[in-house]
Amino acid sequence: MRTRLPFSVLSVCILIVASAPLSAQSTAEARKSYDAALRDARRAFLRCDATQMAMVTEDYTGVNEDGHVTKGRAAELKADRDFCAANTITAWDVTTSNFRSSGPIAWAAGTLRMTWKEKASGKMRSLEGRYLATYARQPDGTWQQQYFMSAPGTAMK
């Protein structure tokens, strides 16, 4: 049986990217914040901390490589909790090839790879793909993922 992955598990963008006030922040400064948040996100994934994995806006929309759509933070959080209850993430790596910011919006694109172990069967699984995500700056100055789309790079094993 194929495991449906929550979008944030595949995503770089489950993170809150702390930032200086955006009006004074260049794309280079925003990228620094983003890279630091990726390090935090990696730790959250490897701990399978569903709350930190689902750091998305309330109106979040994600589309995975199968065309499955997740709408809203509550749905993403539930999917992350369900995934973590059934699996142990053993590796989560992201390579960001493009990043830009402008005002209250930023976007990132690149590749991602994740491996996990199914708790019930002990079987190891992996997924590699490409992603595109947009972020919205929140009133508290953090960034949250608002939209996410993934495309398969290789078939899930």
C-alpha positions in Angstrom: 0.0 0.0 0.0 1.3 3.4 -0.9 1.7 5.9 1.9 0.3 9.4 1.2 2.7 11.9 2.4 1.6 15.2 3.9 2.7 18.1 1.9 4.9 19.6 4.6 6.8 16.4 5.0 7.9 16.8 1.4 8.3 20.5 1.7 11.0 22.8 2.5 8.5 25.2 3.6 7.0 24.0 6.7 9.1 26.5 8.5 8.7 29.8 10.1 11.4 32.0 8.7 12.2 34.6 11.3 13.1 37.9 9.7 13.8 41.5 10.3 11.1 43.9 9.2 10.7 43.2 5.5 10.8 46.8 4.4 14.4 46.8 5.3 15.2 43.3 4.2 16.8 42.4 0.9 16.4 39.1 -0.9 19.9 38.2 0.4 18.9 38.9 4.0 15.6 37.0 3.6 17.6 34.0 2.1 19.8 34.0 5.2 16.7 33.7 7.4 15.3 31.0 5.1 18.6 29.0 5.3 18.6 29.2 9.1 15.0 28.1 9.2 15.8 25.1 6.9 18.3 23.9 9.5 15.5 24.1 12.2 13.1 22.4 9.8 15.5 19.5 9.3 15.7 19.0 13.1 11.8 19.1 13.3 11.5 16.5 10.6 14.0 14.2 12.0 12.2 14.4 15.4 8.9 14.0 13.5 7.6 17.1 15.4 4.2 17.4 13.6 3.5 20.9 15.1 6.8 22.3 13.8 6.4 20.5 10.5 3.1 22.1 9.8 4.1 25.8 10.0 1.9 26.9 7.2 -0.8 29.6 6.9 -4.4 29.0 8.0 -5.3 29.3 4.3 -2.5 27.0 3.1 -2.9 25.0 -0.1 -0.6 22.1 -1.1 -0.6 19.9 -4.2 1.5 16.8 -4.2 3.0 14.9 -7.2 -0.2 12.7 -7.4 -2.4 15.8 -7.6 -3.8 15.4 -4.0 -4.7 18.8 -2.6 -4.5 19.7 1.1 -6.3 22.9 2.2 -5.6 24.7 5.5 -3.3 24.4 8.4 -5.6 22.0 10.3 -5.6 19.5 7.5 -1.8 19.7 7.1 -1.3 19.2 10.9 -3.5 16.2 10.9 -1.7 14.6 8.0 1.7 15.3 9.6 0.5 13.7 12.9 -0.9 10.7 11.1 2.3 10.3 9.1 4.5 10.5 12.2 2.4 8.0 14.1 3.0 5.4 11.4 6.6 6.3 10.3 10.0 7.4 11.5 11.8 9.9 9.3 15.4 8.9 8.9 16.6 11.6 6.4 15.2 14.9 5.1 17.3 17.0 2.8 16.5 20.0 0.7 18.5 21.8 -2.0 17.1 25.3 -2.8 18.1 26.3 -6.3 16.1 29.5 -6.5 14.9 32.0 -3.9 13.4 35.4 -4.2 11.5 37.8 -2.0 9.5 41.0 -2.6 7.6 42.8 0.1 5.4 40.4 2.0 6.0 37.4 -0.4 8.9 35.1 -1.0 9.2 31.9 -3.1 11.7 29.0 -3.2 12.2 26.2 -5.6 14.5 23.2 -5.6 14.8 19.5 -4.9 13.9 17.5 -1.8 14.7 14.0 -0.6 13.2 12.1 2.3 13.6 8.6 3.7 11.5 7.0 6.4 10.9 3.7 8.1 7.3 2.3 8.3 6.8 1.3 12.0 4.4 -1.5 11.2 6.5 -3.3 8.6 10.0 -2.0 9.2 10.2 -1.3 5.5 12.4 1.6 4.4 10.8 4.1 1.9 12.2 7.1 0.0 11.0 9.9 -2.1 12.8 12.5 -4.2 11.3 15.3 -6.1 11.2 19.0 -7.0 9.2 21.7 -5.2 8.0 25.2 -5.6 6.7 27.0 -2.5 5.5 30.5 -1.7 5.6 32.2 1.7 3.7 35.0 3.3 5.1 37.3 5.9 3.0 37.3 9.1 2.2 40.3 11.3 4.8 39.1 13.8 7.6 39.2 11.2 7.8 35.5 10.6 7.3 33.7 7.2 4.9 30.9 6.8 4.3 28.7 3.8 1.2 29.6 1.9 1.3 27.4 -1.2 3.3 24.3 -2.1 3.6 22.1 -5.1 5.7 19.0 -5.6 6.6 17.1 -8.7 8.2 13.6 -8.7 11.9 13.4 -9.5 12.0 9.7 -9.0 9.3 7.2 -8.1 8.7 6.5 -4.4 10.5 3.4 -3.4 
